[in-house]
């Protein structure tokens, strides 16, 4: 029988009382920050990033308190922070490279008005879009012109094992961006996927039809009707990957 030597160095994280104290200080501060963020009520708006789950949107529109986390997922929070930083970098590079073909969201909507009342808030290179009716809130990574065509830009970061097998955009991202298209009146999308380990890129184009956009808006109206009637919409199937880190996991089971 062969024995594998134990990798003791992997378990060594400090070499003194002071180095241990600093690690604990940092970890506890991160945990507190994540808990504080998770304890905040989400806005009473529909979130396109999780539009596939009508039950989650129902909780949001009802102003439901999120579940209390005993121990937050530090790895998930770290990946989210990496994604935020990479978004800013990629957007800055593309804005510089595109020049006038990087289109200001506010200017675009002035020239191409939509039928919804909205407010825009700029945050670095992306724009926060809030629509009053239907109540929807989302961040637009960018609008660009490429080869004479207008595209919504959507940036995602991904683990290598997931990125390497991509041949098109992920379904969850397709649902999310389809909502943006329906609300902003833009039918063409370029999805950029950056692999986190080496920074490699993949880019996929998709073009959504009017009927696909109408179906999304009808689904949003259905969610609002569920709220008015005080009836919980169907939940996702047990074990769905969207349920793993949902802030309403406990309350959803109760319903």
N, C-alpha and C positions, 0 to 999 in steps of 0.2 A: 504494500500500500504506500502510495506516495503522499507526502505531507507538504502542504504549501506553507512557506514561511509567513508568519503574521506580519502585516505591514504596520508595525507599531508607530512609525512616523506619522501615519494618517490620524492617529488619535492624540498626538501631541499638539496642543493648541496654544500653550503658554509655557514659560520657563521660570516665572517668578510670581510673587504675590502681586506686584504692581502690574505685570502684563496680564494676569488673570483679572485684576480689578478693572483694567481698561476695557478688556473684552466684554465683561459683564455690564459695564457702564454703557457701552455702545449698543449691545444687544437689547438691554432693557429700554433704552431710549427709542430704538427702532420699533420695538413691540408697542410701546406707549403711543408712538406716532400713528402706527397702523390701526390700533384700537380706537384712537380718537377719530381717525378718518372714517372707519367702518361704522362708528356709532352715530355719525351724522345721517339725518334722514336724506335719502335721495330726493331730488326735486320731483314735484308732482307732474312729471312729464313722461312721455314714452321715450325709451332709449333704443334707437335703432340697432345699437351693438348687440342687443339681446332680444330683438323684435321677434325672433322665432318662438319665444316663450310668451304666449299671451297672458299666462298666469302671473308672470313676473311684472309685466306692464300693468296689470290689474292692481297688484299690490302697490306699485309706484303711484298710480293715479288716485288710489285711496289714502295716500299719505301714511302708509304703514311703516312702523318702526322696523328697522332691520334686526335680524337675530343678533344676540350678544355673543361675540367670539371669545371663547376661553383662551385659545392660543392661536394667533393669526398664522397664516401660511407665509413664512418669511421668504421662501424661495419664489413664490408667486409675486410677492411685493417687489422683490429684487428684479425679476424679469420685467415687471411693469415699468420700473424706473429706468431700466436699460432701454426699453422701447420708447419711452418719452424722450430720452437724450438722443437716441438715434433718429427719431422723427425730426428733431430740431436741426440736426446736422444735415440730413438728407435734404430737407426743405431748403436750407440755406444754400447748399451746393446747386440744387436745381434752379432756385430763383436766380442765382448769379448766372448760371449757364443759359437759361432761357431768356433772360432780359425782359423785353416787352411782352414776350409770350407767357410769362408768369402773370396771371391775371388776378387783380384784386377782386375779391368776392363781392365787396360792396359795389364797385364799379360795374361788375358783370350784371348784378341784379338790377341796377339802375337802368342798364341798357336792355335787359331781358327780364322785365317784371314778372313776378309770380303772383298767383291768386291768393296767397296767404299773407296775413300780417306777421311781420318778423322783426326781430332786433338782432344786430350783429355786434359781437365783441371780439376784438383782435387779441390774440395771445401768441406772441412771437410770430411765427410764420403761418399758423393756422387760424381759422376763424370760427368762433363759437356762434352757431345759428340757433336761435330760439323762436319757435313759431307758437302763436297764441292758440289758434284753433285750426287743426287739432293740436293739442299740447305736446310738442315734440322738441327735444333739445339734443344737439349733436355738434361735433367738431369736424369741420371740413379741412382736410389736409391741404387742399389746394385746387385751383382750377388752372389748367394750362392749355395753350394752343400748340399743337404739334402737327406738322404737315398740313396746316390750314384747317385743322379740325379741333373742336373744343372737347376737352376731356375733364372729368373729375379725376383727381389724383388720390389714391388711397395707399398708404404706406403701412406695411406690417413687418414685424420681426418674428423670426421663427427659429426653433431648435433645428439642428442639422438633420436629425432623423426624420423630421416632418418636412423640412424644406426640400430635401433631396428627391423626394418622391412626387413633388408637385408638378402637375402638367397643366393646371388651370387654377383659378382662384378657389379657395376653400368655400364650401357651401355656406358656412356661418358668416363669412365675409361678404358673400354674394347677397345674402338676405339683408345685411346691414346697409350695403351701398345701394341696393335697389331702393331702399327707403329714401336715401339722399336724392337719388335721381328723380323719384316721384315728386318730392317736395321742391326741388330746385329746378326741375324742368330740363335736366341734362341727361342725355341717354347714353353717352359714351364714357367708359371708365378705363383707366389704366391702373392695375394693381401691381404695386412694387413689393416684392418679398425679399427682405434681407436676412440672410442666415447669420445667427449671432456669433458663431465661433470664428469665422474668417471674413465675414462681411461680404460674402458672395451675393449676387443679385439674380432674381428671376422677375420677369415682368409679363403680365397677361392682360390682354384687352378683352373687354366685353361690351356689348351694345344691347341695351334693354329696349323692349318695345313699349308702345303706349298701353297695350293690354296688360303687360306685366306691372307697369307702374300703377294702373288703375286698381289692380288686384291688391297691391300693397295698401293703397289708400282705403280700400273697402275693408281690409283687415283691421286697420287702425280704427275705423268707424265701429267695427264690431266690438273691439275692446272697450271703447267708450260706452257702447250700449250695455255691455256686461256690468260696467261700473254703475250706470244709472239704475239698472235692474237689481243691483246687489246680488248678482249671481257670479260665482267664480268660474272663469273659463276653464276648459280642460287643461290639465297639466301635461308636461312632456312625459314620455314613457319612463318608467323606473330605470335608473342607471344611465340616463342620458348624460353626456359629458358636460352639458351646460349646468347641470344640477350640482356638480361637485363643489363649486365655489360660490354658489348662489347665496346672496345675503338673506334670502327668505326660505331657505331650505327647511327649517323647523316649522315655520308657519304654514308652508305649503303642505307638509305632511299632516298637520292638524286639520286643514281643510279637506 
